[in-house]
Amino acid sequence: ASADFAASDQLAALLGEPEFTSLYHHGAERSMFLAEIGGAAILAALFDTRTTLGMVRITTKSLVPRFAECFARLAESGPSGHVVHMETGWANEAESEIDRLFSDE
């Protein structure tokens, strides 16, 4: 979804738009609506043929500003709670575990 928004930023620039704040992908049975949340996150709404893009857009139109406000408040307050320090090499271990979980063996 992040790469999708990065590519759409380039398309927006070609059209003279500062950005596209939402994207829609339509499939035969399932579709996906993506909405940027204040530059901090991406809301992904997955839906099937039982609903419409219009209903998803109406619902997310009120949710996105609320989520953006929450993320802004969190960013202003800074980190809280106990900080967990990760050991060196944790990313490699996590990647190996993910590979193991999704391997065909």
N, C-alpha and C positions, 0 to 999 in steps of 0.2 A: 504494500500500500504506500509505503514511503517513497519507493522508487517511482511508483505511478504518479504521485504528486510532483516529484522532481521533474519528470518528463512533461507533465502538464504545465508546469511553470514555464518551460521553454516554449510550449505551444501558445500559452497566454501571451508571452512576450512578442511572438510573431504576429499576434492579432492586436497588439497594442494595449493589452490588458495587464494590470499589475500582477494579477494571479487569478487562478480558478480556485474557489473555496470548496467545491464539491465535484465529485466524479461519479459516474454511473456506468455500470457494466451489466448488460442484459444477456442472460442465457436462456436456453429453451425452457428449462425447469426452475432454475435459480438465478437470482440477480444479486447485485451488490451495489450499495450506495455508500460512498465514502465522503466524509465531511471533515474538513480541517477544524481543529479546536484551538483557536488562538495561537497557532504556531507551536503548541506544546504537545499535541496528540492528534490522532486521527480516529474518528468514530467510524466503525464499519458496521453497517446494517445489512444483514443477509436476509433475503426473503424469497419466497417462492411464488407460484402463480396464484395463491390465495389472497394476495394483496397487490396493491399497485404502487408504482413509483410515487404518484401523487400523495398517497397516504403516508408513505415513508418520509417524504419531504415535509409534509405538514407536521408530523411528529418530531422529526429531528430539528426543524426550524426553531422550536421552543427549547429543545434540549441543548443544542450546541452553545448558546450564550450562557446557559446555566453551568455547563461543564467548564467553559472558558473562565467564568468567574471563580469557580472552585480551584482550578489550576493556578490562576493568578494569585489567589489568597495563599495557597500552599507555597508558591514561589516566594512571596513576600515574607512569609514566616520563617523561611529557611529550614534547614534540616532539624529534625527533632528526634528525640528518643536515643536509643543506643546505636552507636555506629559499629557496624560489623566490618572488620578488616579481613579482606580476602587473602588467602595465601597465594604466593607466587605460583603461576601455572594453573590457576583455577579454570581459566577459559579453555585451556587444552583438555583438562579433565572433563569439563562439561561437554565439549564438542565430541569427545570420545564416547561419552555416555549416550549422547543423542544419536550418534552413529550406530551404537550398539542396539539401542531401542528400535531403530527403524531399519535395521539390516534384515536381509531375507533369510539369514541363517537361523 
